[in-house]
Amino acid sequence: MSAGSGNPQDQPSPQVALSRRLNLLLDAAAEKRGYDVTFREVQDRLAERGVSMSRARWFYMKDGTRALVTDKKVLTAICELFDVDSSFLLDLSSDVLPRSIEARLEFVKALRVSRVQAFAARTLADVAPETLDAITDFLKHGMTATADGASESVQSSTEVGHSEDP
């Protein structure tokens, strides 16, 4: 998990960094079990660990608003709930994702790609092979973040006989 390009202006505030990490934990847990983690569940499980959590505090932590929560006991208990090392929420300067979160994110990405492929196969069933090749080439190589990549994708699509206009 990269916080930016190294430029201090690109770095999110510590509140936003914590919010992003909390939301990663929540998203990974929801994907794993098939339904969202509720505030009440978090509150009850934290209480079992001797940590109280108000609804307002939880939501401003999740939203990245208000004061940064640095209470080690609170952050460690949250990490325990999600079975990740406490450094994930305590050391916001680290770019390292817990292995369980990284694996879950990779799974979600693969699942989304699979869904897109299934949709494309159904939708493009009667499309000429040359057109499918051009689309495949664009999807593999043309969707880059740089301007050079964009111009290359346009060039490669025009090379197979398609105009630049949609």
C-alpha positions as CSV (number, residue, x, y, z in Angstrom):
1,M,0.0,0.0,0.0
2,S,1.7,3.0,-1.2
3,A,0.9,6.4,0.3
4,G,2.1,8.4,-2.7
5,S,5.0,9.4,-4.8
6,G,7.2,10.5,-1.9
7,N,6.2,14.1,-2.3
8,P,4.8,15.4,1.0
9,Q,1.9,17.1,-0.8
10,D,0.9,13.7,-2.2
11,Q,0.8,12.1,1.2
12,P,-2.6,11.7,2.8
13,S,-3.2,13.1,6.2
14,P,-2.6,10.6,9.0
15,Q,-6.4,10.5,9.6
16,V,-7.0,9.6,6.0
17,A,-4.2,7.0,6.1
18,L,-5.8,5.4,9.1
19,S,-9.2,5.6,7.5
20,R,-8.0,3.8,4.4
21,R,-6.5,1.0,6.4
22,L,-9.6,0.6,8.5
23,N,-11.7,0.4,5.4
24,L,-9.3,-2.2,3.9
25,L,-9.8,-4.3,7.0
26,L,-13.6,-3.9,6.8
27,D,-13.7,-4.6,3.1
28,A,-11.5,-7.7,3.3
29,A,-13.6,-9.1,6.2
30,A,-16.8,-8.4,4.4
31,E,-15.6,-10.1,1.2
32,K,-14.3,-13.1,3.2
33,R,-17.5,-13.7,5.1
34,G,-20.0,-12.4,2.6
35,Y,-21.6,-9.6,4.6
36,D,-20.5,-6.3,6.2
37,V,-19.0,-5.9,9.6
38,T,-21.4,-3.8,11.6
39,F,-20.6,-1.1,14.1
40,R,-22.4,-3.1,16.9
41,E,-20.2,-6.1,16.1
42,V,-17.0,-4.0,16.3
43,Q,-18.2,-2.3,19.5
44,D,-19.1,-5.7,21.2
45,R,-15.8,-7.4,20.2
46,L,-13.8,-4.4,21.4
47,A,-15.7,-4.4,24.7
48,E,-14.6,-8.0,25.2
49,R,-11.1,-6.7,25.0
50,G,-11.8,-3.9,27.5
51,V,-11.9,-1.2,24.9
52,S,-15.0,1.1,24.5
53,M,-15.9,2.6,21.2
54,S,-18.6,5.2,20.6
55,R,-20.5,5.2,17.3
56,A,-19.2,8.8,16.6
57,R,-15.6,7.8,17.2
58,W,-15.8,4.7,15.0
59,F,-17.3,6.7,12.1
60,Y,-14.8,9.5,12.3
61,M,-12.0,7.0,12.3
62,K,-13.5,5.2,9.3
63,D,-14.2,8.5,7.5
64,G,-10.8,10.1,8.3
65,T,-12.3,13.1,9.9
66,R,-11.5,14.9,13.2
67,A,-8.6,14.0,15.4
68,L,-6.2,11.2,14.7
69,V,-6.8,8.2,17.0
70,T,-3.4,7.1,18.3
71,D,-4.5,5.1,21.4
72,K,-2.4,2.0,21.1
73,K,-4.9,-0.1,23.1
74,V,-7.7,0.8,20.7
75,L,-5.7,0.3,17.5
76,T,-4.2,-3.0,18.7
77,A,-7.6,-4.3,19.7
78,I,-9.0,-3.4,16.2
79,C,-6.1,-5.3,14.6
80,E,-6.8,-8.3,16.8
81,L,-10.4,-8.3,15.6
82,F,-9.2,-8.5,12.0
83,D,-6.3,-10.8,12.8
84,V,-3.6,-8.6,11.5
85,D,-0.4,-7.4,13.1
86,S,-0.9,-4.2,15.2
87,S,1.8,-2.4,13.2
88,F,-0.7,-2.1,10.4
89,L,-2.7,0.6,12.3
90,L,0.1,1.8,14.5
91,D,2.8,2.4,11.9
92,L,1.0,4.5,9.2
93,S,4.3,5.3,7.5
94,S,4.8,1.6,6.4
95,D,3.7,0.6,2.9
96,V,3.5,-3.1,3.9
97,L,0.1,-4.7,3.7
98,P,-0.7,-7.7,6.0
99,R,-0.4,-10.9,4.0
100,S,-4.1,-11.8,4.7
101,I,-5.3,-8.4,3.3
102,E,-3.0,-8.5,0.3
103,A,-4.2,-12.1,-0.6
104,R,-7.8,-11.0,-0.2
105,L,-7.3,-8.0,-2.4
106,E,-5.6,-10.1,-5.1
107,F,-8.5,-12.6,-4.9
108,V,-11.0,-9.7,-5.4
109,K,-9.1,-8.4,-8.4
110,A,-9.0,-11.8,-10.0
111,L,-12.7,-12.3,-9.3
112,R,-13.5,-9.0,-10.9
113,V,-11.4,-9.8,-14.0
114,S,-13.2,-13.1,-14.2
115,R,-16.6,-11.4,-14.1
116,V,-15.5,-9.0,-16.8
117,Q,-14.2,-11.8,-19.0
118,A,-17.5,-13.8,-18.5
119,F,-19.5,-10.7,-19.4
120,A,-17.3,-10.0,-22.4
121,A,-17.6,-13.5,-23.6
122,R,-21.4,-13.4,-23.5
123,T,-21.6,-9.9,-25.0
124,L,-19.1,-10.4,-27.8
125,A,-20.0,-13.9,-28.8
126,D,-20.7,-12.9,-32.4
127,V,-17.8,-10.5,-32.9
128,A,-15.2,-11.1,-35.6
129,P,-11.9,-12.6,-34.4
130,E,-9.9,-9.6,-35.7
131,T,-12.1,-7.3,-33.6
132,L,-11.6,-9.5,-30.5
133,D,-7.9,-9.5,-31.1
134,A,-7.9,-5.7,-31.2
135,I,-10.0,-5.5,-28.0
136,T,-7.7,-8.0,-26.3
137,D,-4.6,-6.1,-27.3
138,F,-6.1,-2.9,-26.0
139,L,-7.1,-4.5,-22.7
140,K,-3.7,-6.0,-22.2
141,H,-1.5,-3.2,-23.4
142,G,-3.5,-0.1,-24.0
143,M,-4.8,0.7,-20.6
144,T,-1.8,2.5,-19.1
145,A,-1.6,5.5,-16.9
146,T,0.9,7.4,-19.2
147,A,0.2,9.5,-22.2
148,D,2.6,7.4,-24.2
149,G,0.6,4.3,-23.4
150,A,-2.6,6.0,-24.5
151,S,-1.0,7.0,-27.8
152,E,0.4,3.5,-28.3
153,S,-3.1,2.0,-27.8
154,V,-4.6,4.3,-30.4
155,Q,-1.7,3.5,-32.7
156,S,-2.1,-0.3,-32.2
157,S,-5.9,-0.1,-32.9
158,T,-5.4,2.0,-36.0
159,E,-2.8,-0.5,-37.2
160,V,-5.4,-3.2,-37.3
161,G,-7.6,-1.1,-39.5
162,H,-9.8,0.9,-37.0
163,S,-10.0,4.6,-37.0
164,E,-9.2,6.7,-33.9
165,D,-12.8,7.8,-33.6
166,P,-15.2,5.7,-31.5
